[in-house]
Amino acid sequence: MDAIDSSLVDWSRAQFALTAMYHWLFVPLTLGLGVVMAIMETLYVRTGREFWKQTAKFWMKLFGINFAMGVATGIILEFEFGTNWSNYSWFVGDIFGAPLAIEGILAFFMESTFIAVMYFGWNKVSKRAHLASTWLTIIGATISAWWILVANAWMQHPVGMEFNPDTVRNEMVDFAAVAFSPVAVVKFCHTVSSSWVLGAVFVVGVSCWYLLRGRHREFALSSIRVAAWFGLFAALITAHTGHQSGRDIAMYQPMKLAAAEGLYEGGTEQALVLGGLLRPGADWTAASGDDRFLLKVEMPYALSYLATHDLQGYVPGIRNLLEGGYKLPDDSVALSAEEMMKRGRMAIDALAQYRAAADAETKATALATLEENFPWFGYGYLKSPGELVPPVPLTFYSFRIMVVLGGYFIALFAGLLLLGQRVTRWKWAQLAVVLTIPLAWLASQAGWVVAEVGRQPWSIQGLLPNVAAISKLDVGSVQTTFFIFLILFTLLLVAELGIMGKAIAAGPETDQTSA
Amino acid sequence: MSPHISGHFPYVVVLRIFGLRMSRNCSYNHTVILSRVIRFYVDGFRSMTLGRTLWCIILIKLFIMFAVLRVFFFPSYLQGGDEEKGEAVSAELTERMAQPINPR
């Protein structure tokens, strides 16, 4: 066979990661800031105070800048599916296409219809109609996110489909199972609530910048109060859904959990690593070896409890997952990686036999073998069990960055609420909040890294690894598009920062006298 | 065209583009509403300030994406009808099956 160059896999992944990560710079601010501005406008409609109208309009302006910069950056991901990930695109069939189509037709049109009323409708439609439009804009954006995350969740935990060997496609047989898969629901709640946190951090950060500059005091304090309550609420939901997400990962993607925890040797009564330093260059796929941590701080029993809701619960480590032999929750015994790879090769071989078969009997035999071994289909593309281990240090540290920053955001919002107006006296606190703004993006991107790097080598968990999913392209062409995107997106980001910076510097029109 | 709707001329043109027309019968209200909707958008676009810059950026971005990237850098890899695409992917998936090289 013509081997797939590993650098082609790496560059295809790098290109997709670059596009997705840049896209994800804009999306969470849209989702988070959208709710904050809608709350501000709700306060305006309820109180009738012009102050809240101007406050809402200011945050809407920043929302609009971010929306304009971010809109359609996700479309490039769809281009990449067709060109760089053609096997994947064909293999997933309508399962991936349906949520994306619904997202495009229903949610995006809803969002773009009401955003026009939101911006053009001041003084032209009633206050309540305008408020409804503002909420429907952000609800539309959130529904968009729902369908995208449904598609992503299916890749992490494929359900509701059957593989059709005649078309070589997975076909949806249960729409509800796909749309409301537990992984999708938790992923949606966690992603959206974390985006709310980012939006709230942005609002308190910009507001503290005004306090530092001695401008727009009332506007800043009011915005901080609203955003801190909202941010605290969102951060607590994020923590809760993060815990639920951890349970899903323990159940459906145990290798990702093991990598995120740096857990080589699992067992019962497992401790959670609160913080630690991994030994540089440690081989996580070796059968044995030195301790892979230079140092670590652990919380006894916590990992077992978080993963299984049982202090004595069994959590497999990387070695256990590769060697198998431990008991699964359904009392069956886990297969070794070698065994799964063997079954995967049987499934692929059966697919080839099925498609080449001339007589019905051979076809039926091949189909039976394929169906029996299809759950391990993707393992047949792996050359060695070690390929099943994702990059451990990147997953481990990204997970800790996300969790530590999540805890910091809770403390930040609670602290701001406790301080109230006293925050105006503490310049260092204002500066700390301003400097927190980029940390919200760091946490958001770290979460993305945990979710996507932690599931390597899979494009579709268990069914299709990257090496089988990518198109056989010239590496140079993938490198070219990678750098085109890098330049294009960086220009967009610089443009956004420039326009956003000017809008922030101009400030709201609420209390110009205090400027 | 009815005299009392002649002031709507620009909107009538837009309505015609979409295959709608104004008349004296009951569809008048319907078209007036549409006309007002179009006026809402036209006025909104006319009164934009920062929005003009943002729309320019959006249009440039969409042009680069669809007229440059999509056309020159992202052609569909799989060609032909569904059957040919299925055959091509089937061949790829079968050919790429791994032969194990070492246990770990």
Chai-1 contact restraints between the chains, C-beta under 6 A:
chainA,res_idxA,chainB,res_idxB,connection_type,confidence,min_distance_angstrom,max_distance_angstrom,comment,restraint_id
A,M1,B,E95,contact,1.0,0.0,6.0,A-B,restraint_1
A,A68,B,L54,contact,1.0,0.0,6.0,A-B,restraint_2
A,A68,B,I58,contact,1.0,0.0,6.0,A-B,restraint_3
A,F79,B,R70,contact,1.0,0.0,6.0,A-B,restraint_4
A,F79,B,F74,contact,1.0,0.0,6.0,A-B,restraint_5
A,G82,B,S76,contact,1.0,0.0,6.0,A-B,restraint_6
A,T83,B,F74,contact,1.0,0.0,6.0,A-B,restraint_7
A,T83,B,Y77,contact,1.0,0.0,6.0,A-B,restraint_8
A,S86,B,Y77,contact,1.0,0.0,6.0,A-B,restraint_9
A,S86,B,L78,contact,1.0,0.0,6.0,A-B,restraint_10
A,N87,B,V89,contact,1.0,0.0,6.0,A-B,restraint_11
A,N87,B,E92,contact,1.0,0.0,6.0,A-B,restraint_12
A,W90,B,K85,contact,1.0,0.0,6.0,A-B,restraint_13
A,W90,B,V89,contact,1.0,0.0,6.0,A-B,restraint_14
A,F120,B,G44,contact,1.0,0.0,6.0,A-B,restraint_15
A,T167,B,G86,contact,1.0,0.0,6.0,A-B,restraint_16
A,V168,B,G86,contact,1.0,0.0,6.0,A-B,restraint_17
A,V168,B,V89,contact,1.0,0.0,6.0,A-B,restraint_18
A,V168,B,S90,contact,1.0,0.0,6.0,A-B,restraint_19
A,T285,B,R104,contact,1.0,0.0,6.0,A-B,restraint_20
A,R345,B,M97,contact,1.0,0.0,6.0,A-B,restraint_21
A,I348,B,M97,contact,1.0,0.0,6.0,A-B,restraint_22
A,A352,B,T94,contact,1.0,0.0,6.0,A-B,restraint_23
A,R355,B,S90,contact,1.0,0.0,6.0,A-B,restraint_24
A,G380,B,M97,contact,1.0,0.0,6.0,A-B,restraint_25
A,Y381,B,R96,contact,1.0,0.0,6.0,A-B,restraint_26
A,Y381,B,A98,contact,1.0,0.0,6.0,A-B,restraint_27
A,L382,B,A98,contact,1.0,0.0,6.0,A-B,restraint_28
A,K383,B,A98,contact,1.0,0.0,6.0,A-B,restraint_29
A,K383,B,P100,contact,1.0,0.0,6.0,A-B,restraint_30
A,K383,B,I101,contact,1.0,0.0,6.0,A-B,restraint_31
A,S384,B,N102,contact,1.0,0.0,6.0,A-B,restraint_32
A,P385,B,R104,contact,1.0,0.0,6.0,A-B,restraint_33
A,G386,B,R104,contact,1.0,0.0,6.0,A-B,restraint_34
A,A468,B,L93,contact,1.0,0.0,6.0,A-B,restraint_35
A,A468,B,R96,contact,1.0,0.0,6.0,A-B,restraint_36
A,S471,B,Y77,contact,1.0,0.0,6.0,A-B,restraint_37
A,T481,B,F73,contact,1.0,0.0,6.0,A-B,restraint_38
